Amino acid sequence: MQSEHFDVLIVGAGISGIGGAVHLRQEQPDKSFLVVDALDSFGGTWWTHRYPGVRSDSDLFTFGYKFKPWRKAPIASAEEILTYMGEVIEENDLAPRIRYNTRVESASWSTDDRRWTIEMDRTDAASPDAGESVTVTANFVYMCQGYYKHNAGYTPEWTGCADFQGEVLHPQEWPEDVNLAGKRVVVIGSGATAATLIPNIAYDCAHVT
């Protein structure tokens, strides 16, 4: 079966990938393109990170798109950012050009053919197509996959961690049913995630360090 061909393949349906797709439509309307993402919806970081209080670190006047100026408070929640991105997708009719649950496994360049061949797998476990391999070709591959490993947040290895009797939670894999009421919690790290998380759990916990 002949593989599909696109002028541009955009890898990632987060802030960069969706923005790139809009600019491509505006600047190169005659070019064909496809956006693929291994997740089951758009948003990237803002889709995978669901810990209490998750929000932007930068102001949305800077972080948002020039073609759709941000109109709300400068620091936005993940939910607000996802709503904003959904509006961008709808207003620019991008939905038909995005394929979710599609993970890029390899990309090889042919100088003779002057094109990329991209091997992808369908990742939706609930779909009859799960595990199916898909091949497309493209003249240009635009990598917008971000710098997170979305399926497993980074966790250092500490001696004795396996012996710890309490729960170990990672913000990137925050469970929906976690109950911190009355718990004594240690937050490891003091970056933007910690600064957002701590105020949103402090009043539920017995103590936060």
ZIQUIDA-V615766 format. One record per pair of residues at least 4 apart in sequence whose ideal C-beta (glycine too) atoms are under 8 Angstrom apart, sorted by the first residue. I is the first residue (numbers start at 1). J is the second residue. D is the distance in whole Angstrom. If there is no record, write none. Layout:
I,J,D / I,J,D
This chain:
3,117,8 / 3,135,4 / 3,136,5 / 3,137,6 / 4,34,8 / 4,136,5 / 4,137,7 / 5,32,8 / 5,115,8 / 5,136,7 / 5,137,5 / 5,138,7 / 6,32,5 / 6,33,6 / 6,34,5 / 6,136,6 / 6,137,8 / 6,138,5 / 6,139,8 / 7,28,8 / 7,31,4 / 7,32,5 / 7,33,6 / 7,138,7 / 7,139,5 / 7,140,7 / 8,24,6 / 8,31,6 / 8,32,7 / 8,33,4 / 8,34,8 / 8,138,6 / 8,139,7 / 8,140,5 / 8,141,8 / 8,142,6 / 9,33,7 / 9,34,6 / 9,36,7 / 9,116,7 / 9,118,6 / 9,136,6 / 9,138,4 / 9,140,7 / 9,141,5 / 9,142,7 / 10,17,5 / 10,20,5 / 10,21,6 / 10,24,8 / 10,33,6 / 10,34,7 / 10,35,4 / 10,36,7 / 10,142,5 / 10,144,6 / 11,17,7 / 11,36,6 / 11,37,8 / 11,104,5 / 11,141,7 / 11,142,7 / 11,143,5 / 11,144,6 / 11,145,5 / 12,16,6 / 12,17,4 / 12,35,8 / 12,36,8 / 12,37,6 / 12,44,6 / 12,143,7 / 12,144,4 / 12,145,4 / 12,146,6 / 13,17,5 / 13,18,6 / 13,35,5 / 13,36,8 / 13,37,4 / 13,39,7 / 13,41,8 / 13,42,4 / 13,43,7 / 13,44,7 / 13,98,6 / 13,100,7 / 14,18,7 / 14,37,8 / 14,42,7 / 14,43,6 / 14,44,2 / 14,45,6 / 14,46,7 / 14,47,8 / 14,144,6 / 14,145,8 / 14,146,6 / 15,19,6 / 15,44,7 / 15,45,8 / 15,46,8 / 15,63,8 / 15,81,8 / 15,85,7 / 16,20,6 / 16,44,8 / 16,144,4 / 16,146,7 / 17,21,6 / 17,35,6 / 17,37,7 / 17,44,8 / 17,142,8 / 17,144,4 / 17,145,8 / 18,22,7 / 18,35,7 / 18,42,6 / 18,85,6 / 18,88,6 / 18,89,6 / 18,94,7 / 19,23,6 / 19,65,6 / 19,88,8 / 20,24,6 / 20,142,6 / 20,144,6 / 21,25,7 / 21,33,7 / 21,35,5 / 21,92,7 / 21,94,5 / 21,97,7 / 21,98,8 / 22,26,6 / 22,65,7 / 22,67,6 / 22,88,6 / 22,92,5 / 22,94,7 / 23,27,6 / 23,67,8 / 24,28,5 / 24,31,6 / 24,33,6 / 25,29,6 / 25,92,6 / 25,94,8 / 26,67,7 / 33,97,6 / 34,97,6 / 34,98,8 / 34,99,7 / 34,136,7 / 34,138,8 / 35,94,7 / 35,97,6 / 35,98,4 / 35,99,7 / 36,98,8 / 36,99,5 / 36,100,8 / 36,102,4 / 36,104,7 / 36,120,6 / 37,42,7 / 37,44,8 / 37,98,7 / 37,99,8 / 37,100,5 / 37,101,8 / 37,102,7 / 38,101,7 / 38,102,7 / 38,103,4 / 38,104,8 / 38,123,6 / 38,150,7 / 38,151,8 / 39,43,8 / 39,44,7 / 39,47,6 / 39,48,7 / 39,100,6 / 39,101,8 / 39,150,6 / 40,100,5 / 40,101,6 / 40,124,7 / 41,47,5 / 41,100,6 / 42,47,7 / 42,82,8 / 42,85,6 / 42,86,7 / 42,89,6 / 42,98,7 / 42,100,8 / 43,47,3 / 43,48,8 / 43,78,8 / 43,81,7 / 43,82,5 / 43,85,6 / 44,48,7 / 44,146,5 / 44,148,8 / 44,150,8 / 45,49,6 / 45,146,6 / 45,148,6 / 46,54,8 / 46,78,4 / 46,81,5 / 46,82,5 / 46,85,7 / 47,82,7 / 48,148,7 / 48,150,5 / 48,172,6 / 49,54,5 / 49,78,6 / 49,171,6 / 49,172,6 / 49,174,8 / 50,54,6 / 50,78,7 / 50,174,5 / 50,176,8 / 51,171,4 / 51,172,8 / 51,174,4 / 51,193,7 / 51,196,8 / 51,197,6 / 51,200,8 / 52,174,8 / 52,197,6 / 52,200,4 / 52,201,6 / 53,77,8 / 53,196,5 / 53,197,6 / 53,199,7 / 53,200,3 / 54,77,7 / 54,78,4 / 54,171,8 / 54,196,6 / 55,75,6 / 55,76,6 / 55,77,5 / 55,78,6 / 55,196,6 / 56,60,6 / 56,63,6 / 56,75,6 / 56,76,5 / 56,77,8 / 56,81,6 / 57,192,4 / 58,62,6 / 58,63,4 / 59,63,7 / 59,74,4 / 59,75,6 / 60,64,5 / 60,70,4 / 60,72,7 / 60,74,6 / 60,75,7 / 60,76,5 / 60,81,7 / 60,84,8 / 61,69,7 / 61,70,5 / 61,74,6 / 63,70,8 / 64,68,7 / 64,69,7 / 64,70,4 / 64,84,7 / 65,69,8 / 65,88,7 / 68,84,8 / 68,87,7 / 68,88,6 / 68,91,7 / 70,74,8 / 70,76,8 / 70,84,7 / 72,76,6 / 72,80,7 / 76,80,4 / 76,81,5 / 76,84,7 / 77,81,7 / 78,82,6 / 79,83,6 / 80,84,6 / 81,85,6 / 82,86,6 / 83,87,7 / 84,88,7 / 85,89,6 / 86,90,6 / 87,91,6 / 88,92,6 / 88,94,8 / 89,94,4 / 89,95,6 / 89,98,7 / 90,95,7 / 94,98,6 / 100,124,8 / 101,122,6 / 101,123,5 / 101,124,4 / 101,127,7 / 102,120,5 / 102,121,7 / 102,122,6 / 102,123,7 / 102,134,7 / 103,120,6 / 103,121,5 / 103,123,5 / 104,118,6 / 104,119,7 / 104,120,5 / 104,145,8 / 105,119,5 / 105,120,6 / 105,121,6 / 105,133,8 / 106,118,7 / 106,119,5 / 107,116,5 / 107,117,7 / 107,118,5 / 107,119,8 / 107,141,6 / 108,116,7 / 108,117,5 / 109,115,8 / 109,116,6 / 110,114,7 / 110,115,6 / 110,116,8 / 110,117,7 / 114,139,7 / 115,137,5 / 115,138,7 / 115,139,6 / 116,137,6 / 116,138,5 / 116,139,7 / 116,140,8 / 116,141,5 / 117,135,7 / 117,136,8 / 117,137,5 / 118,135,7 / 118,136,5 / 118,137,7 / 118,138,6 / 118,141,7 / 119,133,6 / 119,134,8 / 119,135,6 / 120,133,7 / 120,134,5 / 120,135,7 / 120,136,7 / 121,131,7 / 121,132,7 / 121,133,6 / 121,134,7 / 122,127,7 / 122,129,5 / 122,130,6 / 122,131,7 / 122,132,4 / 122,133,8 / 122,134,7 / 123,130,7 / 124,129,7 / 124,130,6 / 125,130,5 / 126,130,7 / 146,150,8 / 148,153,8 / 148,172,7 / 149,153,7 / 149,154,7 / 150,172,8 / 152,172,8 / 152,173,8 / 153,170,4 / 153,171,7 / 153,172,3 / 153,173,6 / 155,170,6 / 157,161,7 / 160,164,7 / 161,168,7 / 164,168,7 / 166,183,8 / 167,178,7 / 169,173,8 / 169,174,6 / 169,175,7 / 169,178,7 / 170,174,7 / 171,193,5 / 171,197,6 / 174,178,7 / 179,183,8 / 180,185,6 / 180,201,5 / 180,204,5 / 180,205,5 / 181,204,5 / 181,205,8 / 182,205,7 / 182,206,5 / 183,205,5 / 183,206,6 / 184,205,7 / 184,206,5 / 184,207,5 / 184,209,8 / 185,201,7 / 185,205,5 / 185,207,7 / 185,208,5 / 185,209,7 / 186,208,8 / 186,209,5 / 187,194,5 / 187,197,7 / 187,198,6 / 187,208,6 / 187,209,7 / 189,193,7 / 189,194,5 / 190,194,5 / 190,195,7 / 191,195,7 / 192,196,6 / 193,197,6 / 194,198,6 / 195,199,8 / 196,200,7 / 197,201,6 / 198,202,6 / 198,208,6 / 201,205,6 / 201,208,7 / 202,208,5
